[in-house]
Amino acid sequence: MTTLARGRWSWRLFAYAVAALCLVIFVAANAHLIYVAVTSQPDCVPHQKGEGGAYQAAKSAC
């Protein structure tokens, strides 16, 4: 095997390793976002109640 062929293989392996690392980071970040969304419970937020077309909650949970 020539030096040039061996050099190409190392660059290809490096590219695959970087792509795999990016994929792992992407999956881990999305898993964290899903975990936080499922386990968090937001507090009640005060809002305006029925003042002339203002936005309001459909059903208050407080």
N, CA, C, O and CB atoms as a CASP TS submission, in Angstrom:
PFRMAT TS
TARGET T0000
AUTHOR 0000-0000-0000
METHOD Language model
MODEL 1
PARENT N/A
ATOM      1  N   MET     1       0.849  -1.177   0.000  1.00  0.00           N
ATOM      2  CA  MET     1       0.000   0.000   0.000  1.00  0.00           C
ATOM      3  C   MET     1       0.892   1.236   0.000  1.00  0.00           C
ATOM      4  O   MET     1       1.869   1.300   0.746  1.00  0.00           O
ATOM      5  CB  MET     1      -0.964   0.000   1.223  1.00  0.00           C
ATOM      6  N   THR     2       0.565   2.191  -0.813  1.00  0.00           N
ATOM      7  CA  THR     2       1.382   3.402  -0.905  1.00  0.00           C
ATOM      8  C   THR     2       1.068   4.368   0.227  1.00  0.00           C
ATOM      9  O   THR     2       0.047   4.246   0.904  1.00  0.00           O
ATOM     10  CB  THR     2       1.166   4.090  -2.250  1.00  0.00           C
ATOM     11  N   THR     3       1.938   5.303   0.415  1.00  0.00           N
ATOM     12  CA  THR     3       1.743   6.301   1.456  1.00  0.00           C
ATOM     13  C   THR     3       0.504   7.153   1.166  1.00  0.00           C
ATOM     14  O   THR     3      -0.224   7.526   2.086  1.00  0.00           O
ATOM     15  CB  THR     3       2.987   7.193   1.581  1.00  0.00           C
ATOM     16  N   LEU     4       0.270   7.457  -0.098  1.00  0.00           N
ATOM     17  CA  LEU     4      -0.874   8.272  -0.478  1.00  0.00           C
ATOM     18  C   LEU     4      -2.182   7.561  -0.143  1.00  0.00           C
ATOM     19  O   LEU     4      -3.109   8.185   0.374  1.00  0.00           O
ATOM     20  CB  LEU     4      -0.819   8.606  -1.972  1.00  0.00           C
ATOM     21  N   ALA     5      -2.265   6.278  -0.428  1.00  0.00           N
ATOM     22  CA  ALA     5      -3.481   5.516  -0.133  1.00  0.00           C
ATOM     23  C   ALA     5      -3.709   5.444   1.378  1.00  0.00           C
ATOM     24  O   ALA     5      -4.842   5.565   1.844  1.00  0.00           O
ATOM     25  CB  ALA     5      -3.390   4.091  -0.732  1.00  0.00           C
ATOM     26  N   ARG     6      -2.654   5.249   2.127  1.00  0.00           N
ATOM     27  CA  ARG     6      -2.781   5.187   3.576  1.00  0.00           C
ATOM     28  C   ARG     6      -3.236   6.539   4.124  1.00  0.00           C
ATOM     29  O   ARG     6      -4.028   6.582   5.066  1.00  0.00           O
ATOM     30  CB  ARG     6      -1.446   4.765   4.220  1.00  0.00           C
ATOM     31  N   GLY     7      -2.753   7.637   3.556  1.00  0.00           N
ATOM     32  CA  GLY     7      -3.151   8.971   3.983  1.00  0.00           C
ATOM     33  C   GLY     7      -4.623   9.228   3.704  1.00  0.00           C
ATOM     34  O   GLY     7      -5.301   9.848   4.523  1.00  0.00           O
ATOM     35  N   ARG     8      -5.127   8.773   2.585  1.00  0.00           N
ATOM     36  CA  ARG     8      -6.544   8.938   2.270  1.00  0.00           C
ATOM     37  C   ARG     8      -7.404   8.181   3.266  1.00  0.00           C
ATOM     38  O   ARG     8      -8.452   8.675   3.682  1.00  0.00           O
ATOM     39  CB  ARG     8      -6.841   8.462   0.845  1.00  0.00           C
ATOM     40  N   TRP     9      -6.982   7.007   3.647  1.00  0.00           N
ATOM     41  CA  TRP     9      -7.775   6.216   4.587  1.00  0.00           C
ATOM     42  C   TRP     9      -7.858   6.903   5.940  1.00  0.00           C
ATOM     43  O   TRP     9      -8.914   6.893   6.574  1.00  0.00           O
ATOM     44  CB  TRP     9      -7.179   4.816   4.746  1.00  0.00           C
ATOM     45  N   SER    10      -6.769   7.495   6.389  1.00  0.00           N
ATOM     46  CA  SER    10      -6.799   8.157   7.693  1.00  0.00           C
ATOM     47  C   SER    10      -7.716   9.382   7.662  1.00  0.00           C
ATOM     48  O   SER    10      -8.407   9.653   8.644  1.00  0.00           O
ATOM     49  CB  SER    10      -5.376   8.567   8.118  1.00  0.00           C
ATOM     50  N   TRP    11      -7.733  10.126   6.555  1.00  0.00           N
ATOM     51  CA  TRP    11      -8.643  11.264   6.447  1.00  0.00           C
ATOM     52  C   TRP    11     -10.095  10.812   6.397  1.00  0.00           C
ATOM     53  O   TRP    11     -10.969  11.452   6.981  1.00  0.00           O
ATOM     54  CB  TRP    11      -8.313  12.090   5.210  1.00  0.00           C
ATOM     55  N   ARG    12     -10.353   9.700   5.693  1.00  0.00           N
ATOM     56  CA  ARG    12     -11.717   9.182   5.619  1.00  0.00           C
ATOM     57  C   ARG    12     -12.169   8.714   6.998  1.00  0.00           C
ATOM     58  O   ARG    12     -13.302   8.974   7.401  1.00  0.00           O
ATOM     59  CB  ARG    12     -11.811   8.024   4.595  1.00  0.00           C
ATOM     60  N   LEU    13     -11.301   8.033   7.716  1.00  0.00           N
ATOM     61  CA  LEU    13     -11.629   7.578   9.064  1.00  0.00           C
ATOM     62  C   LEU    13     -11.871   8.770   9.989  1.00  0.00           C
ATOM     63  O   LEU    13     -12.788   8.741  10.810  1.00  0.00           O
ATOM     64  CB  LEU    13     -10.502   6.688   9.621  1.00  0.00           C
ATOM     65  N   PHE    14     -11.063   9.807   9.863  1.00  0.00           N
ATOM     66  CA  PHE    14     -11.240  11.023  10.668  1.00  0.00           C
ATOM     67  C   PHE    14     -12.584  11.685  10.352  1.00  0.00           C
ATOM     68  O   PHE    14     -13.275  12.139  11.263  1.00  0.00           O
ATOM     69  CB  PHE    14     -10.078  12.019  10.412  1.00  0.00           C
ATOM     70  N   ALA    15     -12.954  11.743   9.093  1.00  0.00           N
ATOM     71  CA  ALA    15     -14.226  12.350   8.698  1.00  0.00           C
ATOM     72  C   ALA    15     -15.402  11.556   9.265  1.00  0.00           C
ATOM     73  O   ALA    15     -16.369  12.145   9.749  1.00  0.00           O
ATOM     74  CB  ALA    15     -14.330  12.432   7.163  1.00  0.00           C
ATOM     75  N   TYR    16     -15.328  10.232   9.210  1.00  0.00           N
ATOM     76  CA  TYR    16     -16.389   9.403   9.781  1.00  0.00           C
ATOM     77  C   TYR    16     -16.473   9.589  11.298  1.00  0.00           C
ATOM     78  O   TYR    16     -17.569   9.620  11.858  1.00  0.00           O
ATOM     79  CB  TYR    16     -16.151   7.923   9.441  1.00  0.00           C
ATOM     80  N   ALA    17     -15.340   9.712  11.952  1.00  0.00           N
ATOM     81  CA  ALA    17     -15.333   9.903  13.404  1.00  0.00           C
ATOM     82  C   ALA    17     -15.955  11.241  13.784  1.00  0.00           C
ATOM     83  O   ALA    17     -16.711  11.317  14.752  1.00  0.00           O
ATOM     84  CB  ALA    17     -13.905   9.817  13.949  1.00  0.00           C
ATOM     85  N   VAL    18     -15.649  12.286  13.041  1.00  0.00           N
ATOM     86  CA  VAL    18     -16.229  13.609  13.319  1.00  0.00           C
ATOM     87  C   VAL    18     -17.737  13.580  13.069  1.00  0.00           C
ATOM     88  O   VAL    18     -18.506  14.131  13.856  1.00  0.00           O
ATOM     89  CB  VAL    18     -15.555  14.706  12.439  1.00  0.00           C
ATOM     90  N   ALA    19     -18.161  12.941  11.980  1.00  0.00           N
ATOM     91  CA  ALA    19     -19.592  12.840  11.689  1.00  0.00           C
ATOM     92  C   ALA    19     -20.320  12.058  12.772  1.00  0.00           C
ATOM     93  O   ALA    19     -21.417  12.439  13.180  1.00  0.00           O
ATOM     94  CB  ALA    19     -19.815  12.180  10.329  1.00  0.00           C
ATOM     95  N   ALA    20     -19.720  10.971  13.239  1.00  0.00           N
ATOM     96  CA  ALA    20     -20.338  10.179  14.306  1.00  0.00           C
ATOM     97  C   ALA    20     -20.422  10.985  15.601  1.00  0.00           C
ATOM     98  O   ALA    20     -21.424  10.915  16.312  1.00  0.00           O
ATOM     99  CB  ALA    20     -19.545   8.878  14.539  1.00  0.00           C
ATOM    100  N   LEU    21     -19.390  11.738  15.906  1.00  0.00           N
ATOM    101  CA  LEU    21     -19.395  12.569  17.113  1.00  0.00           C
ATOM    102  C   LEU    21     -20.485  13.635  17.034  1.00  0.00           C
ATOM    103  O   LEU    21     -21.182  13.878  18.019  1.00  0.00           O
ATOM    104  CB  LEU    21     -18.019  13.232  17.316  1.00  0.00           C
ATOM    105  N   CYS    22     -20.641  14.267  15.882  1.00  0.00           N
ATOM    106  CA  CYS    22     -21.705  15.269  15.697  1.00  0.00           C
ATOM    107  C   CYS    22     -23.078  14.626  15.864  1.00  0.00           C
ATOM    108  O   CYS    22     -23.972  15.217  16.469  1.00  0.00           O
ATOM    109  CB  CYS    22     -21.596  15.934  14.302  1.00  0.00           C
ATOM    110  N   LEU    23     -23.245  13.438  15.337  1.00  0.00           N
ATOM    111  CA  LEU    23     -24.525  12.741  15.461  1.00  0.00           C
ATOM    112  C   LEU    23     -24.829  12.391  16.917  1.00  0.00           C
ATOM    113  O   LEU    23     -25.969  12.532  17.362  1.00  0.00           O
ATOM    114  CB  LEU    23     -24.522  11.470  14.606  1.00  0.00           C
ATOM    115  N   VAL    24     -23.836  11.943  17.651  1.00  0.00           N
ATOM    116  CA  VAL    24     -24.028  11.619  19.066  1.00  0.00           C
ATOM    117  C   VAL    24     -24.391  12.867  19.860  1.00  0.00           C
ATOM    118  O   VAL    24     -25.274  12.815  20.716  1.00  0.00           O
ATOM    119  CB  VAL    24     -22.762  10.972  19.648  1.00  0.00           C
ATOM    120  N   ILE    25     -23.729  13.984  19.592  1.00  0.00           N
ATOM    121  CA  ILE    25     -24.042  15.225  20.294  1.00  0.00           C
ATOM    122  C   ILE    25     -25.459  15.688  19.971  1.00  0.00           C
ATOM    123  O   ILE    25     -26.182  16.131  20.862  1.00  0.00           O
ATOM    124  CB  ILE    25     -23.030  16.320  19.928  1.00  0.00           C
ATOM    125  N   PHE    26     -25.861  15.589  18.706  1.00  0.00           N
ATOM    126  CA  PHE    26     -27.204  15.976  18.288  1.00  0.00           C
ATOM    127  C   PHE    26     -28.264  15.134  18.993  1.00  0.00           C
ATOM    128  O   PHE    26     -29.252  15.674  19.492  1.00  0.00           O
ATOM    129  CB  PHE    26     -27.348  15.840  16.772  1.00  0.00           C
ATOM    130  N   VAL    27     -28.069  13.823  19.037  1.00  0.00           N
ATOM    131  CA  VAL    27     -29.036  12.933  19.688  1.00  0.00           C
ATOM    132  C   VAL    27     -29.086  13.197  21.189  1.00  0.00           C
ATOM    133  O   VAL    27     -30.168  13.213  21.775  1.00  0.00           O
ATOM    134  CB  VAL    27     -28.682  11.458  19.420  1.00  0.00           C
ATOM    135  N   ALA    28     -27.932  13.403  21.818  1.00  0.00           N
ATOM    136  CA  ALA    28     -27.898  13.667  23.260  1.00  0.00           C
ATOM    137  C   ALA    28     -28.592  14.984  23.600  1.00  0.00           C
ATOM    138  O   ALA    28     -29.307  15.062  24.599  1.00  0.00           O
ATOM    139  CB  ALA    28     -26.449  13.696  23.763  1.00  0.00           C
ATOM    140  N   ALA    29     -28.395  16.006  22.793  1.00  0.00           N
ATOM    141  CA  ALA    29     -29.040  17.300  23.049  1.00  0.00           C
ATOM    142  C   ALA    29     -30.560  17.177  22.924  1.00  0.00           C
ATOM    143  O   ALA    29     -31.295  17.726  23.744  1.00  0.00           O
ATOM    144  CB  ALA    29     -28.508  18.375  22.070  1.00  0.00           C
ATOM    145  N   ASN    30     -31.028  16.467  21.911  1.00  0.00           N
ATOM    146  CA  ASN    30     -32.473  16.297  21.745  1.00  0.00           C
ATOM    147  C   ASN    30     -33.053  15.436  22.861  1.00  0.00           C
ATOM    148  O   ASN    30     -34.165  15.698  23.320  1.00  0.00           O
ATOM    149  CB  ASN    30     -32.786  15.671  20.379  1.00  0.00           C
ATOM    150  N   ALA    31     -32.332  14.423  23.304  1.00  0.00           N
ATOM    151  CA  ALA    31     -32.806  13.608  24.415  1.00  0.00           C
ATOM    152  C   ALA    31     -32.925  14.451  25.678  1.00  0.00           C
ATOM    153  O   ALA    31     -33.868  14.281  26.451  1.00  0.00           O
ATOM    154  CB  ALA    31     -31.864  12.419  24.652  1.00  0.00           C
ATOM    155  N   HIS    32     -31.974  15.360  25.895  1.00  0.00           N
ATOM    156  CA  HIS    32     -32.039  16.242  27.062  1.00  0.00           C
ATOM    157  C   HIS    32     -33.250  17.170  26.970  1.00  0.00           C
ATOM    158  O   HIS    32     -33.944  17.375  27.966  1.00  0.00           O
ATOM    159  CB  HIS    32     -30.743  17.069  27.187  1.00  0.00           C
ATOM    160  N   LEU    33     -33.511  17.728  25.797  1.00  0.00           N
ATOM    161  CA  LEU    33     -34.672  18.603  25.638  1.00  0.00           C
ATOM    162  C   LEU    33     -35.973  17.846  25.906  1.00  0.00           C
ATOM    163  O   LEU    33     -36.874  18.382  26.550  1.00  0.00           O
ATOM    164  CB  LEU    33     -34.694  19.208  24.228  1.00  0.00           C
ATOM    165  N   ILE    34     -36.078  16.627  25.427  1.00  0.00           N
ATOM    166  CA  ILE    34     -37.277  15.823  25.661  1.00  0.00           C
ATOM    167  C   ILE    34     -37.418  15.510  27.148  1.00  0.00           C
ATOM    168  O   ILE    34     -38.521  15.582  27.689  1.00  0.00           O
ATOM    169  CB  ILE    34     -37.227  14.516  24.838  1.00  0.00           C
ATOM    170  N   TYR    35     -36.319  15.165  27.815  1.00  0.00           N
ATOM    171  CA  TYR    35     -36.341  14.876  29.248  1.00  0.00           C
ATOM    172  C   TYR    35     -36.823  16.085  30.047  1.00  0.00           C
ATOM    173  O   TYR    35     -37.668  15.952  30.931  1.00  0.00           O
ATOM    174  CB  TYR    35     -34.948  14.449  29.728  1.00  0.00           C
ATOM    175  N   VAL    36     -36.285  17.261  29.735  1.00  0.00           N
ATOM    176  CA  VAL    36     -36.674  18.468  30.460  1.00  0.00           C
ATOM    177  C   VAL    36     -38.141  18.803  30.195  1.00  0.00           C
ATOM    178  O   VAL    36     -38.854  19.214  31.110  1.00  0.00           O
ATOM    179  CB  VAL    36     -35.774  19.652  30.061  1.00  0.00           C
ATOM    180  N   ALA    37     -38.592  18.633  28.970  1.00  0.00           N
ATOM    181  CA  ALA    37     -39.994  18.942  28.638  1.00  0.00           C
ATOM    182  C   ALA    37     -40.956  18.009  29.358  1.00  0.00           C
ATOM    183  O   ALA    37     -42.040  18.434  29.759  1.00  0.00           O
ATOM    184  CB  ALA    37     -40.219  18.848  27.125  1.00  0.00           C
ATOM    185  N   VAL    38     -40.586  16.758  29.526  1.00  0.00           N
ATOM    186  CA  VAL    38     -41.475  15.783  30.154  1.00  0.00           C
ATOM    187  C   VAL    38     -41.470  15.919  31.678  1.00  0.00           C
ATOM    188  O   VAL    38     -42.510  15.739  32.312  1.00  0.00           O
ATOM    189  CB  VAL    38     -41.067  14.364  29.755  1.00  0.00           C
ATOM    190  N   THR    39     -40.335  16.230  32.266  1.00  0.00           N
ATOM    191  CA  THR    39     -40.233  16.234  33.728  1.00  0.00           C
ATOM    192  C   THR    39     -40.516  17.586  34.375  1.00  0.00           C
ATOM    193  O   THR    39     -40.730  17.637  35.586  1.00  0.00           O
ATOM    194  CB  THR    39     -38.871  15.785  34.128  1.00  0.00           C
ATOM    195  N   SER    40     -40.525  18.678  33.622  1.00  0.00           N
ATOM    196  CA  SER    40     -40.739  19.986  34.244  1.00  0.00           C
ATOM    197  C   SER    40     -42.228  20.278  34.380  1.00  0.00           C
ATOM    198  O   SER    40     -43.038  19.847  33.559  1.00  0.00           O
ATOM    199  CB  SER    40     -40.052  21.094  33.426  1.00  0.00           C
ATOM    200  N   GLN    41     -42.568  21.006  35.414  1.00  0.00           N
ATOM    201  CA  GLN    41     -43.943  21.427  35.661  1.00  0.00           C
ATOM    202  C   GLN    41     -43.926  22.937  35.847  1.00  0.00           C
ATOM    203  O   GLN    41     -43.501  23.416  36.898  1.00  0.00           O
ATOM    204  CB  GLN    41     -44.561  20.700  36.915  1.00  0.00           C
ATOM    205  N   PRO    42     -44.379  23.702  34.849  1.00  0.00           N
ATOM    206  CA  PRO    42     -44.319  25.155  34.984  1.00  0.00           C
ATOM    207  C   PRO    42     -45.270  25.668  36.059  1.00  0.00           C
ATOM    208  O   PRO    42     -46.322  25.078  36.307  1.00  0.00           O
ATOM    209  CB  PRO    42     -44.641  25.815  33.655  1.00  0.00           C
ATOM    210  N   ASP    43     -44.891  26.762  36.687  1.00  0.00           N
ATOM    211  CA  ASP    43     -45.747  27.405  37.685  1.00  0.00           C
ATOM    212  C   ASP    43     -46.874  28.146  36.983  1.00  0.00           C
ATOM    213  O   ASP    43     -46.818  28.392  35.778  1.00  0.00           O
ATOM    214  CB  ASP    43     -44.930  28.375  38.577  1.00  0.00           C
ATOM    215  N   CYS    44     -47.889  28.495  37.744  1.00  0.00           N
ATOM    216  CA  CYS    44     -48.998  29.281  37.201  1.00  0.00           C
ATOM    217  C   CYS    44     -48.503  30.685  36.862  1.00  0.00           C
ATOM    218  O   CYS    44     -47.700  31.262  37.595  1.00  0.00           O
ATOM    219  CB  CYS    44     -50.185  29.345  38.211  1.00  0.00           C
ATOM    220  N   VAL    45     -48.981  31.222  35.760  1.00  0.00           N
ATOM    221  CA  VAL    45     -48.594  32.548  35.311  1.00  0.00           C
ATOM    222  C   VAL    45     -49.826  33.437  35.338  1.00  0.00           C
ATOM    223  O   VAL    45     -50.854  33.073  34.767  1.00  0.00           O
ATOM    224  CB  VAL    45     -47.960  32.505  33.889  1.00  0.00           C
ATOM    225  N   PRO    46     -49.749  34.584  35.983  1.00  0.00           N
ATOM    226  CA  PRO    46     -50.911  35.476  35.992  1.00  0.00           C
ATOM    227  C   PRO    46     -51.191  35.998  34.586  1.00  0.00           C
ATOM    228  O   PRO    46     -50.262  36.257  33.821  1.00  0.00           O
ATOM    229  CB  PRO    46     -50.685  36.655  36.966  1.00  0.00           C
ATOM    230  N   HIS    47     -52.451  36.150  34.250  1.00  0.00           N
ATOM    231  CA  HIS    47     -52.834  36.635  32.927  1.00  0.00           C
ATOM    232  C   HIS    47     -54.093  37.483  33.041  1.00  0.00           C
ATOM    233  O   HIS    47     -54.806  37.430  34.044  1.00  0.00           O
ATOM    234  CB  HIS    47     -53.057  35.456  31.946  1.00  0.00           C
ATOM    235  N   GLN    48     -54.350  38.257  32.007  1.00  0.00           N
ATOM    236  CA  GLN    48     -55.540  39.099  32.000  1.00  0.00           C
ATOM    237  C   GLN    48     -56.766  38.219  31.785  1.00  0.00           C
ATOM    238  O   GLN    48     -56.713  37.225  31.061  1.00  0.00           O
ATOM    239  CB  GLN    48     -55.444  40.197  30.901  1.00  0.00           C
ATOM    240  N   LYS    49     -57.858  38.595  32.416  1.00  0.00           N
ATOM    241  CA  LYS    49     -59.070  37.797  32.302  1.00  0.00           C
ATOM    242  C   LYS    49     -60.177  38.594  31.640  1.00  0.00           C
ATOM    243  O   LYS    49     -60.811  39.438  32.272  1.00  0.00           O
ATOM    244  CB  LYS    49     -59.520  37.307  33.671  1.00  0.00           C
ATOM    245  N   GLY    50     -60.408  38.319  30.356  1.00  0.00           N
ATOM    246  CA  GLY    50     -61.552  38.838  29.628  1.00  0.00           C
ATOM    247  C   GLY    50     -61.652  40.330  29.443  1.00  0.00           C
ATOM    248  O   GLY    50     -62.750  40.874  29.560  1.00  0.00           O
ATOM    249  N   GLU    51     -60.576  41.016  29.164  1.00  0.00           N
ATOM    250  CA  GLU    51     -60.649  42.454  28.949  1.00  0.00           C
ATOM    251  C   GLU    51     -60.615  42.752  27.463  1.00  0.00           C
ATOM    252  O   GLU    51     -59.538  42.772  26.866  1.00  0.00           O
ATOM    253  CB  GLU    51     -59.500  43.178  29.672  1.00  0.00           C
ATOM    254  N   GLY    52     -61.754  42.980  26.859  1.00  0.00           N
ATOM    255  CA  GLY    52     -61.908  43.437  25.488  1.00  0.00           C
ATOM    256  C   GLY    52     -60.971  42.861  24.445  1.00  0.00           C
ATOM    257  O   GLY    52     -60.187  43.605  23.857  1.00  0.00           O
ATOM    258  N   GLY    53     -61.025  41.573  24.199  1.00  0.00           N
ATOM    259  CA  GLY    53     -60.249  40.943  23.135  1.00  0.00           C
ATOM    260  C   GLY    53     -58.804  40.647  23.484  1.00  0.00           C
ATOM    261  O   GLY    53     -58.042  40.234  22.611  1.00  0.00           O
ATOM    262  N   ALA    54     -58.403  40.842  24.727  1.00  0.00           N
ATOM    263  CA  ALA    54     -57.031  40.526  25.116  1.00  0.00           C
ATOM    264  C   ALA    54     -56.850  39.010  25.159  1.00  0.00           C
ATOM    265  O   ALA    54     -57.797  38.264  25.409  1.00  0.00           O
ATOM    266  CB  ALA    54     -56.684  41.160  26.492  1.00  0.00           C
ATOM    267  N   TYR    55     -55.641  38.580  24.915  1.00  0.00           N
ATOM    268  CA  TYR    55     -55.356  37.146  24.986  1.00  0.00           C
ATOM    269  C   TYR    55     -55.505  36.660  26.412  1.00  0.00           C
ATOM    270  O   TYR    55     -55.154  37.368  27.356  1.00  0.00           O
ATOM    271  CB  TYR    55     -53.941  36.837  24.460  1.00  0.00           C
ATOM    272  N   GLN    56     -56.017  35.469  26.569  1.00  0.00           N
ATOM    273  CA  GLN    56     -56.158  34.890  27.895  1.00  0.00           C
ATOM    274  C   GLN    56     -56.075  33.374  27.789  1.00  0.00           C
ATOM    275  O   GLN    56     -56.203  32.810  26.703  1.00  0.00           O
ATOM    276  CB  GLN    56     -57.490  35.325  28.554  1.00  0.00           C
ATOM    277  N   ALA    57     -55.860  32.723  28.920  1.00  0.00           N
ATOM    278  CA  ALA    57     -55.768  31.265  28.935  1.00  0.00           C
ATOM    279  C   ALA    57     -57.137  30.677  28.651  1.00  0.00           C
ATOM    280  O   ALA    57     -58.151  31.237  29.068  1.00  0.00           O
ATOM    281  CB  ALA    57     -55.222  30.751  30.293  1.00  0.00           C
ATOM    282  N   ALA    58     -57.179  29.552  27.944  1.00  0.00           N
ATOM    283  CA  ALA    58     -58.437  28.901  27.632  1.00  0.00           C
ATOM    284  C   ALA    58     -59.083  28.381  28.893  1.00  0.00           C
ATOM    285  O   ALA    58     -60.289  28.535  29.084  1.00  0.00           O
ATOM    286  CB  ALA    58     -58.228  27.769  26.637  1.00  0.00           C
ATOM    287  N   LYS    59     -58.288  27.763  29.763  1.00  0.00           N
ATOM    288  CA  LYS    59     -58.796  27.238  31.019  1.00  0.00           C
ATOM    289  C   LYS    59     -57.680  27.375  32.049  1.00  0.00           C
ATOM    290  O   LYS    59     -56.596  26.821  31.870  1.00  0.00           O
ATOM    291  CB  LYS    59     -59.272  25.744  30.876  1.00  0.00           C
ATOM    292  N   SER    60     -57.938  28.094  33.098  1.00  0.00           N
ATOM    293  CA  SER    60     -56.916  28.312  34.109  1.00  0.00           C
ATOM    294  C   SER    60     -56.733  27.062  34.964  1.00  0.00           C
ATOM    295  O   SER    60     -57.706  26.446  35.398  1.00  0.00           O
ATOM    296  CB  SER    60     -57.279  29.515  34.988  1.00  0.00           C
ATOM    297  N   ALA    61     -55.485  26.698  35.198  1.00  0.00           N
ATOM    298  CA  ALA    61     -55.182  25.536  36.035  1.00  0.00           C
ATOM    299  C   ALA    61     -54.857  25.950  37.458  1.00  0.00           C
ATOM    300  O   ALA    61     -54.543  25.097  38.287  1.00  0.00           O
ATOM    301  CB  ALA    61     -54.020  24.745  35.448  1.00  0.00           C
ATOM    302  N   CYS    62     -54.926  27.236  37.760  1.00  0.00           N
ATOM    303  CA  CYS    62     -54.566  27.722  39.094  1.00  0.00           C
ATOM    304  C   CYS    62     -55.777  27.840  39.984  1.00  0.00           C
ATOM    305  O   CYS    62     -55.655  28.235  41.143  1.00  0.00           O
ATOM    306  CB  CYS    62     -53.867  29.062  39.003  1.00  0.00           C
TER
END
